[in-house]
Amino acid sequence: MAAGKLKKLAVIGGGPKGVAIAIKAHALNKVTSRRLQVEIFERDEIGSHWRGAVGYTDGEQELCTPAFRDLGFPYTPEKRVPAKVQDYCHAELSWSAFKVADGTYRDWINHGCPRPTHGDFADYLQWAAVKARCKITQTDVTGLEPKGSKWTLFAGAGRSRISLGDFDGVVVTGPGPPRNARATPHPQIFDGRDFWSRTDEVRAALKNALPDDEIVIAGAGGTAAAIIAWLARAGYKSHPIIVVSVQPTLFTRGESFFEEDLFSNEAAWAALSPASRKLFSERLTRGVVWRAVMPQISKMSLTFVDRRMHAIDDSGAGRRGQVSLIAQDHLGARTPFPGAIVINALGFDSWWFLKLLPTTAFPFGVSETAQESLKQGMNRHLAFESGWTLPPLHAPFLAEKIGPGFGSLLALGDMSNRVVASYI
Ligand SMILES: Cc1cc2nc3c(=O)[nH]c(=O)nc-3n(C[C@H](O)[C@H](O)[C@H](O)COP(=O)(O)OP(=O)(O)OC[C@H]3O[C@@H](n4cnc5c(N)ncnc54)[C@H](O)[C@@H]3O)c2cc1C
């Protein structure tokens, strides 16, 4: 390859997706003549969303997916990312290689290959990033500006805004902030991110409550389930839990071969009609709870209320200063549901990255219809294409049209193949 043609790719976020892409580029550079430079920009530390220090988890919960679905899974070659790259990743950077390196492989096998905790998973990400000598810059990316066919990344704001360099493409990762996140915390109101870093406040609020005071939760997906499982483990079984959601119950997801296979079987996925793809994604990736957490949840007293969260009333007007979730039914009627604590577990804003783009990019914002059409117009490299006039921006977690596993940990190896293949 001629000098000066080296492509540079920026990844915002040092979670599993960022590390999977960076180690794939490392393997390519190591075992082929192809060259790609990847730089991870991470505001905290590698795997921070999995350690428990900044929310999203307490770090002690078990991963729902088995550890074998690691950074390179399923190790399938791609036209431009040959088998020897996959072999290198498997031999050097897989979960098994990590367990061998830290001396716990035999133990892990003899215990029946238990699922790692989120904290253990973060250790694996950190180990792989160090072993593959990933280039990591610790900073909060605050802006992306197009410069010809490239992006310039920025950190800081106003007069202290600085350029982080120019890149041929950018990958955005991470679930984003909670939907309807509060600007200021309230001692009885929590969300799917801050619940985990504020469990002392949860305990304090429940200590001040009567034993049978309600806990009110908005949402009936994986975030709500993880929180209910924590409440069970922490001993709050006497509190009735009101789950306000537009789905009638907690739907569970098993791990049958046929379901699992479709997450990383690209040919089978490509053969499906758009309607079947939508059905699969809605059935298996949205508002579903992994079977592993159900035994804990089943011990709790749950009442499902078929309504949509409208707002949270924090005026303390309820009995004994309770806060209330205001829920709206399908006819628009609103009812307050008071509780000792209220938890917004409605999920996260996966379009969070729009706030990084210049206002001129979408002067009138991006409506839900426009979001859907941008998702439908994504190319096979998980980048926006149809209706997109900016430099390449990859958003794997919005790429369910291309493959159902790209939003999660189910096919990190296929996801990274597709992203890096667009630069080599
Ligand atoms: C606690 C938790 C458990 C989950 N468990 C499973 C599971 O078992 N199986 C499964 O398939 N899926 C699971 N998911 C869902 C999904 O797989 C993940 O949300 C997603 O794949 C996480 O990978 P990621 O690399 O995109 O993001 P993350 O791991 O969330 O990493 C994003 C990183 O980006 C950084 N960041 C964000 N904004 C900026 C910025 N502006 N500048 C710099 N850095 C920034 C953050 O600090 C963070 O470290 C889980 C999600 C969470 C949050």
Ligand as a Chemical Component Dictionary entry (heavy atoms), coordinates in Angstrom:
data_LIG
# 
_chem_comp.id                   LIG 
_chem_comp.type                 NON-POLYMER 
_chem_comp.pdbx_formal_charge   0 
_chem_comp.three_letter_code    LIG 
# 
loop_
_chem_comp_atom.comp_id 
_chem_comp_atom.atom_id 
_chem_comp_atom.alt_atom_id 
_chem_comp_atom.type_symbol 
_chem_comp_atom.charge 
_chem_comp_atom.model_Cartn_x 
_chem_comp_atom.model_Cartn_y 
_chem_comp_atom.model_Cartn_z 
_chem_comp_atom.pdbx_ordinal 
LIG C1  C1  C 0 -24.641 -3.357 32.307 1  
LIG C2  C2  C 0 -25.002 -3.917 30.965 2  
LIG C3  C3  C 0 -25.093 -5.292 30.802 3  
LIG C4  C4  C 0 -25.398 -5.843 29.570 4  
LIG N1  N1  N 0 -25.393 -7.190 29.438 5  
LIG C5  C5  C 0 -25.506 -7.728 28.220 6  
LIG C6  C6  C 0 -25.320 -9.140 28.018 7  
LIG O1  O1  O 0 -25.098 -9.910 28.947 8  
LIG N2  N2  N 0 -25.388 -9.606 26.746 9  
LIG C7  C7  C 0 -25.628 -8.792 25.681 10 
LIG O2  O2  O 0 -25.632 -9.271 24.556 11 
LIG N3  N3  N 0 -25.846 -7.472 25.850 12 
LIG C8  C8  C 0 -25.777 -6.909 27.079 13 
LIG N4  N4  N 0 -25.946 -5.551 27.256 14 
LIG C9  C9  C 0 -26.426 -4.719 26.124 15 
LIG C10 C10 C 0 -25.390 -4.381 25.042 16 
LIG O3  O3  O 0 -24.666 -5.499 24.642 17 
LIG C11 C11 C 0 -24.442 -3.322 25.432 18 
LIG O4  O4  O 0 -25.115 -2.133 25.782 19 
LIG C12 C12 C 0 -23.460 -2.945 24.340 20 
LIG O5  O5  O 0 -23.127 -3.980 23.499 21 
LIG C13 C13 C 0 -22.263 -2.405 25.045 22 
LIG O6  O6  O 0 -21.146 -2.306 24.228 23 
LIG P1  P1  P 0 -20.595 -0.944 23.726 24 
LIG O7  O7  O 0 -19.163 -1.180 23.452 25 
LIG O8  O8  O 0 -21.457 -0.424 22.639 26 
LIG O9  O9  O 0 -20.797 0.117  24.901 27 
LIG P2  P2  P 0 -20.320 0.269  26.418 28 
LIG O10 O10 O 0 -19.715 -0.918 27.001 29 
LIG O11 O11 O 0 -21.505 0.853  27.088 30 
LIG O12 O12 O 0 -19.169 1.351  26.269 31 
LIG C14 C14 C 0 -19.385 2.663  25.859 32 
LIG C15 C15 C 0 -18.229 3.478  26.375 33 
LIG O13 O13 O 0 -18.287 4.741  25.745 34 
LIG C16 C16 C 0 -17.800 5.720  26.646 35 
LIG N5  N5  N 0 -18.336 6.994  26.157 36 
LIG C17 C17 C 0 -19.639 7.320  25.979 37 
LIG N6  N6  N 0 -19.729 8.560  25.451 38 
LIG C18 C18 C 0 -18.460 9.004  25.278 39 
LIG C19 C19 C 0 -17.911 10.202 24.764 40 
LIG N7  N7  N 0 -18.676 11.206 24.324 41 
LIG N8  N8  N 0 -16.571 10.314 24.719 42 
LIG C20 C20 C 0 -15.777 9.309  25.156 43 
LIG N9  N9  N 0 -16.245 8.163  25.668 44 
LIG C21 C21 C 0 -17.574 8.013  25.707 45 
LIG C22 C22 C 0 -18.338 5.267  27.990 46 
LIG O14 O14 O 0 -17.546 5.765  29.039 47 
LIG C23 C23 C 0 -18.256 3.744  27.864 48 
LIG O15 O15 O 0 -17.089 3.206  28.431 49 
LIG C24 C24 C 0 -25.661 -4.977 28.480 50 
LIG C25 C25 C 0 -25.585 -3.596 28.658 51 
LIG C26 C26 C 0 -25.237 -3.062 29.864 52 
LIG C27 C27 C 0 -25.122 -1.554 30.022 53 
# 
loop_
_chem_comp_bond.comp_id 
_chem_comp_bond.atom_id_1 
_chem_comp_bond.atom_id_2 
_chem_comp_bond.value_order 
_chem_comp_bond.pdbx_ordinal 
LIG C1  C2  SING 1  
LIG C2  C3  SING 2  
LIG C2  C26 DOUB 3  
LIG C3  C4  DOUB 4  
LIG C4  N1  SING 5  
LIG C4  C24 SING 6  
LIG N1  C5  DOUB 7  
LIG C5  C6  SING 8  
LIG C5  C8  SING 9  
LIG C6  O1  DOUB 10 
LIG C6  N2  SING 11 
LIG N2  C7  SING 12 
LIG C7  O2  DOUB 13 
LIG C7  N3  SING 14 
LIG N3  C8  DOUB 15 
LIG C8  N4  SING 16 
LIG N4  C9  SING 17 
LIG N4  C24 SING 18 
LIG C9  C10 SING 19 
LIG C10 O3  SING 20 
LIG C10 C11 SING 21 
LIG C11 O4  SING 22 
LIG C11 C12 SING 23 
LIG C12 O5  SING 24 
LIG C12 C13 SING 25 
LIG C13 O6  SING 26 
LIG O6  P1  SING 27 
LIG P1  O7  DOUB 28 
LIG P1  O8  SING 29 
LIG P1  O9  SING 30 
LIG O9  P2  SING 31 
LIG P2  O10 DOUB 32 
LIG P2  O11 SING 33 
LIG P2  O12 SING 34 
LIG O12 C14 SING 35 
LIG C14 C15 SING 36 
LIG C15 O13 SING 37 
LIG C15 C23 SING 38 
LIG O13 C16 SING 39 
LIG C16 N5  SING 40 
LIG C16 C22 SING 41 
LIG N5  C17 SING 42 
LIG N5  C21 SING 43 
LIG C17 N6  DOUB 44 
LIG N6  C18 SING 45 
LIG C18 C19 SING 46 
LIG C18 C21 DOUB 47 
LIG C19 N7  SING 48 
LIG C19 N8  DOUB 49 
LIG N8  C20 SING 50 
LIG C20 N9  DOUB 51 
LIG N9  C21 SING 52 
LIG C22 O14 SING 53 
LIG C22 C23 SING 54 
LIG C23 O15 SING 55 
LIG C24 C25 DOUB 56 
LIG C25 C26 SING 57 
LIG C26 C27 SING 58 
# 
